[in-house]
């Protein structure tokens, strides 16, 4: 097949999770419910933190940004999927596909960096409690947030610009419910070596930075907790990290499970189904994890709803 310009075809075809017609109403109802729960739950977290002055601390500042990122992350994929099911039209234009892919990289990477920053915040709070307010001052928190945005934005723009150099020959099918980067690479007519190389190099670099930061923080936290003599002090220290550690395990466990699973690598449809965990289910569960395990958030939510 001769390489052709991408303007010569109307777009890609998102095959979704299933092509069986009888399952489409079920999928529509299920994903609509999950999206509404995700949007409402994360929005309530943001409003509760904004409205309650007691929660104007670095920990909850980063949590509100994580909730905002989760809303955007889910909104990048699910509404398009719901529209395709409702309209019975699986086509996504070239421009929309590239835009969706860039926003996925942006908000997925932002989630990862925010979880790293939140781990560092817990490290400072437990290991250096007397210097917490000095270290985690508003300016430093703002710089950490800005650095997270800049790094993930550069990753998104770099991969997006590299995709623009590729050529696609005809109407092409993606066995997924959104435009995932490696799925798009597989459908290109032109050479994708540079794209794949940059994708793995940049992703590995950002992933190493995030995971190293989280692991370092929790190694120091565990070391400090073991030095605490009282049982009550140990429980209090552990409880402040419980919610964050649960979210980290869920996000990285499902995300890495998708890409490291042999079944997901060999079967793109299996990968699509597994991707639901980190792209839809995890953002939906985050508000419940933080609200159910956090007394301050529960009190702020009661105050907000009353």
C-alpha positions as CSV (number, residue, x, y, z in Angstrom):
1,X,0.0,0.0,0.0
2,X,1.5,3.3,-1.0
3,X,1.7,6.0,1.6
4,X,-0.9,8.6,1.2
5,X,-1.7,11.9,2.8
6,X,-4.0,11.8,5.9
7,X,-6.4,14.4,4.3
8,X,-7.4,11.7,1.8
9,X,-9.5,9.7,4.3
10,X,-12.4,10.9,6.4
11,X,-11.1,9.5,9.7
12,X,-10.6,6.5,11.8
13,X,-13.2,4.0,13.0
14,X,-13.4,3.3,16.7
15,X,-14.7,-0.2,17.0
16,X,-15.3,0.2,20.7
17,X,-15.6,-2.5,23.3
18,X,-18.1,-4.7,21.4
19,X,-19.6,-4.7,17.9
20,X,-22.7,-6.7,19.0
21,X,-25.8,-4.5,18.5
22,X,-27.7,-5.9,21.5
23,X,-24.9,-4.9,23.9
24,X,-24.8,-1.2,22.8
25,X,-27.7,0.0,25.0
26,X,-26.1,-1.8,28.0
27,X,-22.7,-0.2,27.3
28,X,-24.4,3.2,26.9
29,X,-26.2,3.0,30.2
30,X,-23.1,1.6,32.0
31,X,-20.7,4.2,30.8
32,X,-23.1,7.0,31.2
33,X,-23.7,6.0,34.8
34,X,-19.9,5.8,35.5
35,X,-19.2,9.1,33.8
36,X,-21.9,10.9,35.8
37,X,-20.6,9.4,39.1
38,X,-17.0,10.4,38.2
39,X,-18.0,13.9,37.2
40,X,-20.3,14.5,40.2
41,X,-17.9,12.8,42.8
42,X,-14.8,14.7,41.7
43,X,-16.7,18.0,41.4
44,X,-18.0,17.6,44.9
45,X,-14.5,17.1,46.2
46,X,-13.3,20.3,44.4
47,X,-16.3,22.3,45.8
48,X,-15.9,20.9,49.3
49,X,-12.2,21.8,49.4
50,X,-12.8,25.3,48.0
51,X,-15.7,26.1,50.4
52,X,-14.1,24.9,53.6
53,X,-11.2,27.1,54.8
54,X,-9.9,24.3,57.0
55,X,-9.0,22.4,53.9
56,X,-6.9,25.1,52.3
57,X,-3.7,23.2,52.9
58,X,-1.1,21.7,50.4
59,X,-2.6,18.2,50.7
60,X,-6.1,19.2,49.7
61,X,-4.8,21.7,47.2
62,X,-3.2,18.9,45.3
63,X,-6.2,16.6,45.8
64,X,-8.5,19.2,44.2
65,X,-6.2,19.4,41.2
66,X,-6.2,15.6,41.0
67,X,-10.0,15.6,41.0
68,X,-10.0,18.3,38.2
69,X,-7.5,16.2,36.2
70,X,-9.7,13.1,36.7
71,X,-12.8,14.9,35.3
72,X,-10.9,16.1,32.3
73,X,-9.2,12.6,31.8
74,X,-12.6,10.9,31.7
75,X,-14.3,13.6,29.7
76,X,-11.7,13.1,26.9
77,X,-12.9,9.6,26.0
78,X,-16.3,8.7,27.5
79,X,-18.6,11.5,25.9
80,X,-17.2,10.6,22.5
81,X,-17.9,6.9,23.1
82,X,-21.5,7.7,24.3
83,X,-22.1,9.9,21.2
84,X,-20.9,7.2,18.8
85,X,-23.2,4.6,20.4
86,X,-26.1,7.0,20.4
87,X,-25.6,8.1,16.8
88,X,-24.6,4.6,15.6
89,X,-21.5,6.2,14.0
90,X,-18.1,5.0,14.9
91,X,-16.1,7.5,12.8
92,X,-13.7,9.9,14.5
93,X,-12.0,12.5,12.3
94,X,-8.3,12.7,12.0
95,X,-8.2,16.1,13.8
96,X,-10.5,14.9,16.7
97,X,-8.4,11.7,17.1
98,X,-5.1,13.6,17.4
99,X,-6.7,16.1,19.8
100,X,-8.2,13.3,21.9
101,X,-4.8,11.5,22.0
102,X,-3.0,14.7,23.1
103,X,-5.4,15.4,25.9
104,X,-5.2,11.8,27.1
105,X,-1.4,12.0,27.4
106,X,-1.8,15.4,29.1
107,X,-4.3,14.4,31.8
108,X,-3.0,10.9,32.3
109,X,0.5,12.2,32.8
110,X,-0.8,15.0,35.1
111,X,-2.5,12.3,37.3
112,X,0.8,10.5,37.6
113,X,2.8,13.6,38.6
114,X,0.1,14.8,41.0
115,X,0.2,11.5,42.8
116,X,4.0,11.9,43.0
117,X,3.7,15.4,44.4
118,X,1.1,14.2,46.9
119,X,3.5,11.4,48.1
120,X,6.2,14.0,48.6
121,X,3.7,16.1,50.6
122,X,3.0,13.2,52.9
123,X,6.7,12.5,53.3
124,X,7.3,16.1,54.5
125,X,4.3,16.0,56.8
126,X,5.4,12.8,58.5
127,X,9.2,13.0,58.4
128,X,9.6,16.7,58.9
129,X,6.4,17.9,60.7
130,X,8.0,20.9,62.3
131,X,9.2,22.3,59.0
132,X,6.1,21.3,57.0
133,X,4.6,24.8,56.7
134,X,8.0,26.2,55.8
135,X,8.8,23.6,53.1
136,X,5.3,23.2,51.6
137,X,4.7,27.0,51.3
138,X,2.1,28.3,48.8
139,X,4.9,29.3,46.3
140,X,6.6,25.9,46.4
141,X,3.2,24.1,45.9
142,X,2.5,26.4,43.0
143,X,5.8,25.6,41.4
144,X,5.3,21.8,41.9
145,X,1.9,22.1,40.2
146,X,3.4,24.2,37.4
147,X,6.2,21.7,36.8
148,X,3.7,18.9,36.6
149,X,1.7,20.8,34.0
150,X,4.8,21.8,31.9
151,X,6.3,18.3,31.8
152,X,3.1,16.6,30.8
153,X,2.2,19.3,28.3
154,X,5.6,18.9,26.6
155,X,5.1,15.1,26.5
156,X,1.7,15.6,24.9
157,X,2.9,18.2,22.4
158,X,5.9,16.2,21.4
159,X,4.0,13.0,20.7
160,X,1.2,15.0,19.0
161,X,3.7,16.7,16.6
162,X,5.4,13.4,15.8
163,X,2.0,11.9,14.8
164,X,1.5,14.8,12.4
165,X,4.4,13.6,10.3
166,X,2.8,10.2,9.7
167,X,0.7,9.3,6.7
168,X,-2.5,7.3,6.6
169,X,-3.8,5.7,3.4
170,X,-7.4,4.9,3.9
171,X,-10.3,4.6,6.4
172,X,-8.7,2.7,9.3
173,X,-10.1,0.7,12.2
174,X,-9.0,1.1,15.8
175,X,-10.0,-1.8,18.1
176,X,-10.5,0.6,21.0
177,X,-13.0,3.1,22.3
178,X,-10.6,6.0,22.1
179,X,-7.5,7.0,20.1
180,X,-4.6,5.4,22.0
181,X,-1.1,6.4,20.8
182,X,0.3,3.0,20.1
183,X,-2.9,1.9,18.3
184,X,-2.6,4.9,15.9
185,X,1.1,4.1,15.2
186,X,0.1,0.6,14.1
187,X,-2.2,2.0,11.4
188,X,0.3,4.4,9.7
189,X,1.6,3.7,6.2
190,X,4.9,5.6,6.8
191,X,7.8,4.7,9.1
192,X,7.0,4.9,12.8
193,X,10.4,4.1,14.2
194,X,11.0,7.6,15.5
195,X,7.5,7.9,16.9
196,X,7.8,4.6,18.8
197,X,11.3,5.3,20.0
198,X,10.3,8.7,21.4
199,X,7.1,7.3,22.9
200,X,9.0,4.7,24.9
201,X,11.9,7.0,25.8
202,X,9.7,9.9,27.1
203,X,7.1,7.6,28.7
204,X,9.9,5.6,30.5
205,X,11.5,8.9,31.7
206,X,8.3,10.3,33.1
207,X,7.3,7.0,34.6
208,X,10.7,6.6,36.3
209,X,10.5,10.1,37.7
210,X,7.0,9.5,39.1
211,X,7.6,6.0,40.5
212,X,11.0,6.9,41.9
213,X,9.5,9.9,43.7
214,X,6.6,7.8,45.1
215,X,8.8,4.9,46.2
216,X,11.5,7.2,47.8
217,X,8.8,9.1,49.7
218,X,7.1,6.0,51.1
219,X,10.4,4.3,52.0
220,X,11.2,7.4,54.1
221,X,7.7,7.4,55.5
222,X,7.9,3.7,56.5
223,X,11.3,4.3,58.1
224,X,9.9,7.2,60.1
225,X,6.8,5.3,61.2
226,X,8.9,2.4,62.5
227,X,10.7,4.8,64.8
228,X,7.5,6.0,66.4
229,X,7.1,4.4,69.8
230,X,3.4,4.8,70.5
231,X,0.8,2.6,68.6
232,X,-1.6,5.6,68.3
233,X,1.2,7.7,66.7
234,X,1.9,4.9,64.2
235,X,-1.8,4.5,63.4
236,X,-2.3,8.3,62.8
237,X,0.7,8.4,60.5
238,X,-0.5,5.4,58.5
239,X,-4.0,6.8,58.3
240,X,-2.8,10.0,56.7
241,X,-1.3,8.0,53.8
242,X,-3.9,5.3,53.5
243,X,-6.1,7.1,50.9
244,X,-3.3,8.3,48.8
245,X,-1.6,4.9,48.8
246,X,-4.9,3.2,47.7
247,X,-5.2,5.6,44.8
248,X,-1.5,5.1,43.8
249,X,-2.0,1.3,43.8
250,X,-5.2,1.5,41.8
251,X,-3.8,3.9,39.2
252,X,-0.4,2.3,38.6
253,X,-1.7,-1.3,39.2
254,X,-4.3,-1.0,36.5
255,X,-2.3,1.2,34.1
256,X,0.8,-1.0,34.2
257,X,-1.3,-4.1,34.1
258,X,-2.8,-3.1,30.8
259,X,0.6,-2.5,29.1
260,X,2.6,-5.3,30.7
261,X,-0.1,-8.0,30.3
262,X,0.7,-10.5,27.5
263,X,-3.0,-10.8,26.6
264,X,-3.4,-7.1,26.3
265,X,-0.3,-6.8,24.0
266,X,-1.4,-9.6,21.7
267,X,-5.1,-8.7,21.6
268,X,-6.0,-5.0,21.1
269,X,-9.6,-5.7,22.1
270,X,-8.4,-7.1,25.4
271,X,-6.3,-4.0,25.8
272,X,-9.4,-1.8,25.2
273,X,-11.4,-3.6,27.8
274,X,-8.5,-3.5,30.3
275,X,-8.0,0.2,29.6
276,X,-11.5,0.9,31.1
277,X,-9.9,0.2,34.5
278,X,-7.4,3.1,34.5
279,X,-9.2,5.5,32.2
280,X,-12.8,5.2,33.6
281,X,-13.0,3.1,36.8
282,X,-10.0,4.6,38.7
283,X,-11.2,8.2,38.3
284,X,-14.6,7.1,39.4
285,X,-13.3,5.4,42.6
286,X,-10.9,8.2,43.6
287,X,-13.6,10.4,45.3
288,X,-15.0,7.5,47.2
289,X,-11.5,6.5,48.4
290,X,-10.7,10.0,49.7
291,X,-14.1,10.7,51.1
292,X,-14.7,7.4,52.9
293,X,-11.2,7.3,54.5
294,X,-10.9,11.0,55.3
295,X,-12.8,12.6,58.2
296,X,-12.1,16.2,57.1
297,X,-13.5,15.5,53.6
298,X,-16.6,13.9,55.0
299,X,-17.3,16.8,57.3
300,X,-16.7,19.3,54.4
301,X,-19.1,17.3,52.1
302,X,-21.8,17.3,54.8
303,X,-21.4,21.0,55.3
304,X,-21.5,21.6,51.5
305,X,-24.6,19.4,50.9
306,X,-26.5,20.9,53.9
